[in-house]
Amino acid sequence: MISFQEQYENYKRSVDKALAALPWESGRLSRCMAYSLLGGGKRLRPVIVLAAAALVGGDPAKIVSPACGLELIHTYSLIHDDLPCMDDDDTRRGLPASHIAFGEAAAVLAGDALLTLGLELVASPLPGIPPERGLRAVAVVAAAAGWRGMAGGQMLDMDGPPEKPDLAWLEHMQQMKTGALFVAAAELGAILAGAAESELKGLRVYAGALGAAFQIKDDMLDLEGESETLGKPAGSDLKHSKLTYPAILGPERAAAVLRQKTEEAVSALGVWGEEAVFLRELALKAADREK
């Protein structure tokens, strides 16, 4: 039986190959887009797309292109997140941030272009997949990226919390900013593979809990990790006085909530039994990562 790590690398390799094969041009905008997209990364969201499709009986090889589309959208959010008007971070994945390497105007436009190209990849017809599935997938991804999802969550993050630290507010903000794209990843793969509504429901619960756990771990790493390992400045949340799980709960309680959310994600996969071993292991490893 193939190991978790081998399967993850297989999924990641197929995504990286497809990303590198996009029709990159020599112009400044294209170079800025490719710089941020191809400079590394876990490819976690497209891996979830492919794994969710496989879980419900689909062929992951058929939907690599829309899975890549989700990675483009995620990368756009990172470029904009690093801008001086947002988090003002100078490094990303161990390299100068896009606005440092290419200038702020190019970074803004590269983010815009990655978002729209990502939606184009999600919307493009796929052989053997009914177009109505594609239309539904586009709506799911667009909503997750938009004002009621990732962009709206970023605005809440920029505006900051109420005067009194509020865990409910933080959970709501992170569900939009981080969790929405995790849920969209699971839905995208499942919808394109023809999942039943009951299967979609279970995968939404899984991905929502996974996204929450991933964000809690990110908050903990920002507090405890090293910049060289993280590939971005450690202590950025503290620098910008951001509300985080450790800031509200303290490190020990934050770790307990991380375990709880990871258990929720694993539990949501119970109906699939051993067929869900990859996604189950993914949740466990995401909670135990060092970057």
Order of alpha helices (4+ residues) and beta strands (2+ residues): alpha-alpha-alpha-alpha-beta-beta-alpha-alpha-alpha-alpha-alpha-alpha-alpha-alpha-alpha-alpha-alpha-alpha
